[in-house]
Amino acid sequence: MSTARIYDINEVKTILQKKYKERINISRPKNAMYTIEGTLDSKPIKISYFKYADCLLASTTLDYKEVLDELIPVLTKAMNNYEPICSYDRLKKGEKTETAEPTIEWDIKNRKERLTELINGKGFVDYDVLNLKINEPTYGIYPGIIKDPGRINNLGEVELYFAIDYLGGYIWQCNHDMADGRMPEIDLPEEQYALEYLVYQTTKFGVELPKPEKGKHITPTPSYWAWFRFYDNHFKNVLTKEQWDAFLKAQDNNKDTSEFMPSGHWTDLLEKKPAKTRVKN
């Protein structure tokens, strides 16, 4: 299932026309299934969207690179808020460098694999890639190994807690085993991105977290730890083994699980600020 909001290149065309109105003039070239081209404020643009790969390219000419800066936020929103994975100058094989096309690329399904292709010079059959610049994702926004962010976005609090607990536990165990030599050293950046994506989802339930910023991790706050420990303590310490087994059985059979839920609210764990009292003169 596609995780992008757009469905095909015609939707891209509609989005751009709605956004830029008379400033834009675009059409689909003859026999071009996946591409539209034209001008924005008389600056040339070419956009291709490949639904099967959830991959979008926006290009222009070397003289008008700045037009891509205006397109990026609009196309990023169209790609379900996935940020571009990289930028480069795409040069048709055998052509002069001044004909290279500055290009921004979004790739939802295969970010890691696609970047490997581009780095190794296998990104295109008929083009060379020059001046490749990789865009590091933003923690809390980029979902990493999560294949279906739409499903994650619709999880309830309990389901989200279990997802965080499982993935956080997996990362911790891997790091612990690597430190003790029980498993070979591996990198877990995609898993960490996924974990912080899950953590930031808790803001839907009133948890206070800093807004995602480029190059910064999502730092857990007292609000977040109150939320997490509320559910963590209940399911790991309050429920008996029999209750836990009954909860799992009810969950597997889509039965009501309300009797196994914690009482109270996670905000009860937050430190209460003392009420201000009026000092009498």
Secondary structure, DSSP 8 states (H G I E B T S, - for coil): ---SS--SHHHHHHHHHHHHGGGEEEE--TT-SSEEEEEETTEEEEEEEEGGGTEEEEE--GGGTHHHHHHHHHHHHHTTT----EEEEEEETTS-GGG-EEEEEEESS-HHHHHHHHHTT-S-SSEEEEEEEE----TTT--TT-S-HHHHHT--HHHHHHHHHHHHHHHHHHHHHHHTTSS-----HHHHHHHHHHHHHGGGGT-------TT------HHHHHHHHHHHHIIIIIS-HHHHHHHHHHHHTT---GGGS-SS-GGGGS-----------
